[in-house]
Amino acid sequence: MNSAVVRNEVERIRRLIDGLRRDRRTHPYHDRREYSARANEVAVACHELIGTEPTAVPALLQRAVERVTATLMYMDDSAGIVGDNLRGLMAVHAHACMVAPPDAKRLATWLVKLRLDGPGWPDFELRDYADALGDRGRREIARLLADRATAADPDPYGCDAFGIRIMREQLAETSGDVDEYVAVLAESLHSATQYLKIVDAFTAADRHPDAEQWAARGLGQRGIPEDVAKLRDVYVDLLLRRGATTEAMDLRRKVFDQHPTRRNYADLRRTASMLEQWDGLRGTAIERLYTAVAEQSGYADELITVLLLDEDDLDQAWQVAGEHPDSLYESRWRQLIELRQPDHPAEVIAPLQRLIENRLTDDRDKHRYDRAVKLLRQLRGAYRAAGKSTDFDGYQSELRDRHKRKTSLIAKLDRTGF
């Protein structure tokens, strides 16, 4: 491609990026799809430009990222479409910086400003810029962060302190020095997530004893449930790796006994099956779930999930549901009814009637009548399959009489043949 064509393409992309500037007075819901399409067009065009004029791409994309970042402050993006576009622009930017690194100090300054002076987006990882930054860029980030830390709000949970901590952790990660990275992470052991990062770092470096030690330290920490579970799983794997099967099983049993949930049941089953111990534990584990339900009916859904997904025992699941009808979400009842109705249509009649009544009396749901009609169709099918069609006619008449003041409902029932 000759130079004139390349220059024209660069100018075309600049014009596209200028179109990403959005008047803050524009209605938050207007032109979101069109804006998203333009942002995507910029990302595609810049990605293609890397092959012909890579040095121009980082600056173009920085401009585009700044435009979209500002736009998201005034646009409703609850669907996350433009947010996805922004992540795409950052991904192409990181790739462009790797292919044709810009000035390392300027890149460092831009990344620090993006993280610390922005509205909280876009998110990015310094590891994606490690090659482009090099030692010079890393030193500049360290200097800028030190300056920011001096002037930052001392509140450790403030926005400034949080952003600085995240960047320091990511910067240490790019050093390649595991001990340096862990030292920075260990400055803020506020949740299981931090311990998991440390354990993952030591595991990746084949330092399994260190990983196990930190995993054990983090077991009692709170945090995102997913990370708490992951940390426990990693610890069990490390125990099994060195042959500490008794310790691994003791932990699984203890956690399940304290919190008899479906997830902990599945974890216990997985580890016990691996060690060929499940046959001897299965009965005790299920009994523990029944005991939990007897003590607190809120565990009924956990037991039903185990019976359905792990034990394939619909009969027992249905029985538990019948004993604790008010402890289950509507979605769980719908699932059980769908499974039960083909072979036992008469048994689902009462639960369906209860769901219909709940829908009709839920004033918070503007679609309650539509959902009730859908359930009515299912209920009519259950009556017919059970050989009780005339009983449905009586139920339908009684339902209309009970809700006769709800004129919108009666009109909808008339339109749908009920």
Backbone hydrogen bonds, N-H to C=O, Kabsch-Sander energy under -0.5 kcal/mol:
donor,donor_aa,acceptor,acceptor_aa,energy
6,V,2,N,-2.0
7,R,3,S,-2.6
8,N,4,A,-2.3
9,E,5,V,-2.1
10,V,6,V,-2.4
11,E,7,R,-2.4
12,R,8,N,-2.3
13,I,9,E,-2.3
14,R,10,V,-2.1
15,R,11,E,-2.1
16,L,12,R,-2.1
17,I,13,I,-2.6
18,D,14,R,-2.4
19,G,15,R,-1.4
20,L,17,I,-1.9
21,R,18,D,-1.5
26,T,23,D,-2.2
30,H,27,H,-1.7
32,R,29,Y,-0.7
35,Y,31,D,-2.2
36,S,32,R,-2.6
37,A,33,R,-2.5
38,R,34,E,-2.0
39,A,35,Y,-2.4
40,N,36,S,-2.4
41,E,37,A,-2.1
42,V,38,R,-2.2
43,A,39,A,-2.0
44,V,40,N,-2.5
45,A,41,E,-2.6
46,C,42,V,-2.6
47,H,43,A,-2.1
48,E,44,V,-2.1
49,L,45,A,-2.0
50,I,46,C,-1.2
51,G,48,E,-1.2
52,T,49,L,-1.4
53,E,49,L,-3.4
56,A,53,E,-1.5
57,V,53,E,-0.5
57,V,54,P,-1.0
60,L,56,A,-1.5
61,L,57,V,-2.7
62,Q,58,P,-2.2
63,R,59,A,-1.8
64,A,60,L,-2.0
65,V,61,L,-3.1
66,E,62,Q,-2.2
67,R,63,R,-2.0
68,V,64,A,-2.5
69,T,65,V,-2.7
70,A,66,E,-2.0
71,T,67,R,-2.2
72,L,68,V,-2.2
73,M,70,A,-1.3
74,Y,71,T,-2.1
75,M,71,T,-1.0
76,D,28,P,-1.8
77,D,75,M,-0.8
80,G,77,D,-1.9
84,D,80,G,-1.9
85,N,81,I,-1.7
86,L,82,V,-2.4
87,R,83,G,-2.1
88,G,84,D,-2.2
89,L,85,N,-2.4
90,M,86,L,-2.2
91,A,87,R,-2.0
92,V,88,G,-2.2
93,H,89,L,-2.3
94,A,90,M,-2.5
95,H,91,A,-2.0
96,A,92,V,-2.7
97,C,93,H,-2.4
98,M,94,A,-1.5
99,V,95,H,-2.1
100,A,96,A,-3.1
107,L,103,D,-2.5
108,A,104,A,-2.4
109,T,105,K,-2.4
110,W,106,R,-2.4
111,L,107,L,-2.4
112,V,108,A,-2.2
113,K,109,T,-2.4
114,L,110,W,-2.5
115,R,111,L,-2.0
116,L,112,V,-2.9
117,D,113,K,-2.4
118,G,113,K,-0.5
128,D,125,E,-1.4
129,Y,126,L,-1.9
130,A,127,R,-0.9
133,L,129,Y,-2.6
134,G,130,A,-2.5
137,G,133,L,-2.5
138,R,134,G,-2.1
139,R,135,D,-2.4
140,E,136,R,-1.8
141,I,137,G,-2.3
142,A,138,R,-2.4
143,R,139,R,-2.3
144,L,140,E,-2.7
145,L,141,I,-2.7
146,A,142,A,-2.0
147,D,143,R,-2.2
148,R,144,L,-2.4
149,A,145,L,-2.6
150,T,146,A,-1.5
151,A,147,D,-1.2
152,A,148,R,-1.1
158,G,155,D,-1.9
162,F,158,G,-2.4
163,G,159,C,-2.5
164,I,160,D,-2.5
165,R,161,A,-2.4
166,I,162,F,-2.5
167,M,163,G,-2.2
168,R,164,I,-2.5
169,E,165,R,-2.5
170,Q,166,I,-2.4
171,L,167,M,-2.6
172,A,168,R,-2.4
173,E,169,E,-2.0
174,T,170,Q,-1.6
175,S,171,L,-0.6
175,S,172,A,-0.9
176,G,173,E,-1.1
178,V,176,G,-0.8
181,Y,177,D,-2.3
182,V,178,V,-2.9
183,A,179,D,-2.3
184,V,180,E,-1.8
185,L,181,Y,-2.3
186,A,182,V,-2.7
187,E,184,V,-1.2
188,S,185,L,-1.6
189,L,186,A,-0.5
190,H,188,S,-1.8
192,A,222,R,-2.1
194,Q,191,S,-0.7
195,Y,191,S,-1.2
196,L,192,A,-2.5
197,K,193,T,-2.0
198,I,194,Q,-2.0
199,V,195,Y,-2.9
200,D,196,L,-2.7
201,A,197,K,-2.1
202,F,198,I,-2.4
203,T,199,V,-2.6
204,A,200,D,-2.5
205,A,201,A,-1.2
206,D,203,T,-1.8
207,R,202,F,-3.0
208,H,206,D,-0.8
211,A,207,R,-2.1
212,E,208,H,-2.8
213,Q,209,P,-2.2
214,W,210,D,-2.3
215,A,211,A,-2.3
216,A,212,E,-2.3
217,R,213,Q,-1.8
218,G,214,W,-1.7
219,L,215,A,-0.6
219,L,216,A,-0.8
221,Q,218,G,-1.7
227,D,224,I,-0.8
228,V,224,I,-2.4
229,A,225,P,-2.4
230,K,226,E,-2.1
231,L,227,D,-2.6
232,R,228,V,-1.9
233,D,229,A,-2.5
234,V,230,K,-2.8
235,Y,231,L,-2.2
236,V,232,R,-2.4
237,D,233,D,-2.5
238,L,234,V,-2.3
239,L,235,Y,-2.4
240,L,236,V,-2.7
241,R,237,D,-1.9
242,R,238,L,-1.3
243,G,240,L,-1.3
244,A,239,L,-2.8
245,T,243,G,-1.8
248,A,244,A,-1.9
249,M,245,T,-2.5
250,D,246,T,-2.5
251,L,247,E,-2.1
252,R,248,A,-2.1
253,R,249,M,-2.7
254,K,250,D,-2.4
255,V,251,L,-2.6
256,F,252,R,-2.2
257,D,253,R,-2.6
258,Q,254,K,-2.2
259,H,255,V,-2.5
261,T,259,H,-2.5
265,Y,261,T,-2.1
266,A,262,R,-2.7
267,D,263,R,-2.3
268,L,264,N,-2.4
269,R,265,Y,-2.7
270,R,266,A,-2.5
271,T,267,D,-2.3
272,A,268,L,-2.6
273,S,269,R,-2.6
274,M,270,R,-1.8
275,L,271,T,-1.5
276,E,273,S,-1.3
277,Q,272,A,-3.6
278,W,272,A,-0.7
280,G,277,Q,-0.5
281,L,277,Q,-0.6
281,L,278,W,-1.4
282,R,278,W,-2.5
285,A,281,L,-2.5
286,I,282,R,-2.4
287,E,283,G,-2.3
288,R,284,T,-1.9
289,L,285,A,-1.5
290,Y,286,I,-2.0
291,T,287,E,-2.3
292,A,288,R,-2.2
293,V,289,L,-2.1
294,A,290,Y,-2.1
295,E,291,T,-1.9
296,Q,292,A,-2.6
299,Y,296,Q,-2.1
300,A,297,S,-2.3
301,D,298,G,-0.6
303,L,299,Y,-2.2
304,I,300,A,-2.7
305,T,301,D,-2.3
306,V,302,E,-2.0
307,L,303,L,-2.7
308,L,304,I,-2.4
309,L,305,T,-3.0
310,D,305,T,-0.6
310,D,306,V,-1.9
311,E,306,V,-2.0
313,D,307,L,-3.3
314,L,312,D,-0.6
317,A,313,D,-1.9
318,W,314,L,-2.8
319,Q,315,D,-1.9
320,V,316,Q,-2.5
321,A,317,A,-2.2
322,G,318,W,-2.2
323,E,319,Q,-1.5
324,H,320,V,-1.3
327,S,324,H,-1.5
328,L,325,P,-0.8
333,W,329,Y,-1.8
334,R,330,E,-2.6
335,Q,331,S,-2.0
336,L,332,R,-2.5
337,I,333,W,-2.8
338,E,334,R,-2.4
339,L,335,Q,-1.8
340,R,336,L,-2.3
341,Q,337,I,-2.9
343,D,340,R,-0.7
344,H,340,R,-2.2
347,E,344,H,-0.9
348,V,344,H,-0.7
348,V,345,P,-0.8
349,I,346,A,-0.8
352,L,348,V,-2.3
353,Q,349,I,-2.3
354,R,350,A,-2.1
355,L,351,P,-2.2
356,I,352,L,-2.5
357,E,353,Q,-2.2
358,N,354,R,-2.2
359,R,355,L,-2.2
360,L,356,I,-2.4
361,T,357,E,-1.4
362,D,359,R,-1.4
363,D,361,T,-1.2
365,D,362,D,-1.4
366,K,364,R,-0.8
368,R,365,D,-1.5
371,R,367,H,-2.3
372,A,368,R,-2.2
373,V,369,Y,-2.3
374,K,370,D,-1.9
375,L,371,R,-2.0
376,L,372,A,-2.2
377,R,373,V,-2.0
378,Q,374,K,-1.6
379,L,375,L,-2.6
380,R,376,L,-2.8
381,G,377,R,-1.9
382,A,378,Q,-1.9
383,Y,379,L,-2.5
384,R,380,R,-2.3
385,A,381,G,-2.5
386,A,382,A,-1.8
387,G,384,R,-1.6
388,K,383,Y,-3.3
392,F,388,K,-1.4
393,D,389,S,-1.5
394,G,390,T,-1.6
395,Y,391,D,-2.3
396,Q,392,F,-3.2
397,S,393,D,-2.2
398,E,394,G,-2.2
399,L,395,Y,-2.6
400,R,396,Q,-2.3
401,D,397,S,-2.0
402,R,398,E,-2.3
403,H,399,L,-1.7
404,K,401,D,-1.1
406,K,403,H,-1.9
407,T,405,R,-1.6
410,I,406,K,-2.4
411,A,407,T,-2.4
412,K,408,S,-2.0
413,L,409,L,-2.7
414,D,410,I,-2.2
415,R,411,A,-2.2
416,T,412,K,-1.8
417,G,414,D,-1.0
418,F,413,L,-3.3
